[in-house]
C-alpha cells in the first residue's frame, strides 16, 4: 500500500512539475480585451499563445502577438519588421513602397484605416496594428514601436468560448 501511494505521489509531482514548466516557458493563455482585433479575435475570447516560438525565430509579418507592457498586455498583428517603411494612404497599406494585401481584414476595417506615415521601423523594433483599424491602439497611436523583448509570444488557438475553437492565423 505504501509503495502504491509513493508511486502515485511521484506521478502527481511529475505532472505538476511538467505543467509548471510548460506554463512558464512554452504555452500560456491570454484574454482578448476590447474590439481592436475584430474580426479575427473578439472581446472576451481566450487564446493560447506560444511563448517558446521566439526563442527559435523572430516575429514575422502577419503574426498575432502578445505584447507585454507594464500596465497590461496587448494582442496585435505584426505589420512592419525592422527597417521596413510603413505607409497607409487611401486606406491601403504599403510596406517598402509595395501594396500589401491584408486578407484577414474585412472591408469595414480596411476603410477604417486612415492615412499614416511614411515611417521607418527602427532596426530593433516592430510595427503592430489591430485588425479593427479605426479603434485600435497600436504603433500608430499610443503603443509606438515594439521592441522584440516586449513580444512574449504568438497567438496560436482560440480556446474559449468553446464554439469559437480555432487557429488564430
C-alpha positions as CSV (number, residue, x, y, z in Angstrom):
1,X,0.0,0.0,0.0
2,X,2.8,2.4,0.9
3,X,4.6,1.7,-2.3
4,X,1.4,2.4,-4.3
5,X,0.9,5.7,-2.5
6,X,4.6,6.6,-3.2
7,X,4.2,5.8,-6.9
8,X,1.0,7.9,-7.2
9,X,2.7,10.8,-5.3
10,X,5.7,10.7,-7.7
11,X,3.4,10.7,-10.7
12,X,1.4,13.7,-9.3
13,X,4.6,15.6,-8.5
14,X,6.0,15.0,-12.0
15,X,2.7,16.1,-13.6
16,X,2.7,19.3,-11.5
17,X,6.3,20.0,-12.4
18,X,5.7,19.5,-16.1
19,X,2.6,21.7,-16.0
20,X,4.6,24.4,-14.3
21,X,7.4,24.2,-16.9
22,X,5.0,24.2,-19.8
23,X,3.0,27.1,-18.4
24,X,6.1,29.1,-17.6
25,X,8.2,28.5,-20.7
26,X,6.1,27.1,-23.6
27,X,2.4,27.9,-23.6
28,X,0.2,30.3,-21.7
29,X,-3.3,31.8,-22.1
30,X,-4.4,35.4,-22.5
31,X,-7.8,37.1,-22.7
32,X,-8.6,39.4,-25.6
33,X,-9.8,42.7,-24.1
34,X,-11.7,45.1,-26.4
35,X,-12.6,45.0,-30.1
36,X,-9.2,46.1,-31.6
37,X,-8.6,42.7,-33.2
38,X,-12.1,42.2,-34.6
39,X,-13.0,40.3,-36.8
40,X,-10.0,37.9,-36.2
41,X,-10.4,38.0,-32.4
42,X,-13.3,39.2,-30.3
43,X,-13.6,40.7,-26.9
44,X,-13.6,38.0,-24.1
45,X,-12.0,35.3,-26.2
46,X,-9.3,33.3,-24.5
47,X,-6.3,32.4,-26.6
48,X,-3.3,30.1,-26.1
49,X,0.0,31.7,-27.0
50,X,3.3,30.1,-27.8
51,X,6.0,31.6,-25.5
52,X,8.8,29.5,-26.9
53,X,8.5,30.3,-30.6
54,X,10.5,33.5,-30.5
55,X,13.4,31.8,-28.7
56,X,13.9,29.9,-32.0
57,X,12.8,32.5,-34.6
58,X,11.8,36.1,-34.9
59,X,8.3,37.6,-35.2
60,X,7.1,37.6,-38.8
61,X,4.8,39.8,-40.7
62,X,1.2,38.7,-40.0
63,X,1.9,37.0,-36.7
64,X,-0.7,37.8,-34.0
65,X,1.5,38.5,-30.9
66,X,1.1,39.2,-27.2
67,X,2.9,42.4,-26.2
68,X,3.8,42.8,-22.5
69,X,3.7,46.4,-21.2
70,X,3.9,47.4,-17.5
71,X,0.2,48.2,-17.2
72,X,-1.3,45.5,-19.4
73,X,-0.8,43.0,-22.3
74,X,-1.9,43.8,-25.8
75,X,-2.8,41.4,-28.7
76,X,-1.8,42.9,-32.1
77,X,-0.7,41.8,-35.5
78,X,2.9,42.4,-36.7
79,X,2.7,44.6,-39.8
80,X,6.2,46.0,-40.0
81,X,9.6,44.3,-39.5
82,X,12.8,46.1,-38.5
83,X,13.9,48.7,-41.1
84,X,10.6,48.5,-43.1
85,X,9.0,51.7,-44.3
86,X,5.3,51.7,-43.4
87,X,2.7,53.9,-45.0
88,X,-1.1,53.9,-45.3
89,X,-2.7,56.1,-48.0
90,X,-6.2,56.0,-49.3
91,X,-7.0,53.0,-47.0
92,X,-4.2,50.9,-48.5
93,X,-1.2,49.6,-46.6
94,X,2.2,50.0,-48.2
95,X,5.3,48.3,-46.9
96,X,8.6,49.4,-48.5
97,X,6.5,51.1,-51.3
98,X,4.7,47.9,-52.2
99,X,1.0,47.5,-51.7
100,X,0.2,44.8,-49.1
101,X,-2.9,42.7,-49.3
102,X,-4.5,42.1,-45.9
103,X,-6.8,39.2,-46.5
104,X,-7.5,38.9,-42.7
105,X,-9.3,42.3,-42.8
106,X,-12.9,42.9,-43.8
107,X,-14.0,45.9,-45.9
108,X,-15.0,48.0,-42.9
109,X,-11.6,47.6,-41.3
110,X,-9.8,48.5,-44.5
111,X,-12.0,51.6,-44.9
112,X,-11.3,52.5,-41.2
113,X,-7.6,52.7,-41.9
114,X,-6.6,56.4,-42.1
115,X,-3.6,57.8,-43.8
116,X,-0.3,57.4,-41.9
117,X,3.4,57.7,-42.5
118,X,5.6,57.0,-44.2
119,X,7.6,56.0,-41.2
120,X,10.7,53.7,-40.9
121,X,10.7,51.0,-38.2
122,X,13.9,51.1,-36.2
123,X,16.3,48.2,-36.6
124,X,15.5,46.8,-33.1
125,X,11.7,47.1,-33.3
126,X,8.4,46.0,-34.9
127,X,5.3,47.9,-36.0
128,X,2.0,46.4,-34.9
129,X,-1.7,47.2,-35.7
130,X,-5.0,45.9,-34.6
131,X,-7.3,44.4,-37.2
132,X,-10.1,46.8,-36.3
133,X,-8.0,49.8,-37.6
134,X,-10.4,52.6,-36.8
135,X,-10.4,51.9,-33.0
136,X,-7.1,50.1,-32.4
137,X,-4.5,51.5,-30.0
138,X,-1.3,50.3,-31.8
139,X,2.0,51.5,-33.2
140,X,0.3,54.4,-35.0
141,X,-1.3,56.0,-31.9
142,X,-0.2,55.1,-28.5
143,X,1.9,51.9,-28.4
144,X,4.7,53.2,-30.6
145,X,7.3,50.8,-31.9
146,X,7.5,47.4,-30.2
147,X,10.9,46.1,-29.1
148,X,11.4,42.3,-29.6
149,X,11.7,41.7,-25.8
150,X,8.2,43.1,-25.3
151,X,6.8,40.4,-27.5
152,X,6.2,37.5,-25.2
153,X,4.5,35.0,-27.6
154,X,2.5,34.3,-30.7
155,X,-1.2,33.6,-30.5
156,X,-2.0,30.0,-31.7
157,X,-5.5,28.9,-30.7
158,X,-8.8,30.4,-29.6
159,X,-9.9,28.1,-26.8
160,X,-12.9,29.9,-25.3
161,X,-15.7,30.3,-25.9
162,X,-15.7,26.6,-27.0
163,X,-17.8,27.3,-30.1
164,X,-15.0,29.5,-31.4
165,X,-12.2,27.0,-31.0
166,X,-9.9,27.6,-34.0
167,X,-6.4,28.7,-35.1
168,X,-5.8,32.4,-34.9
169,X,-3.8,33.0,-38.0
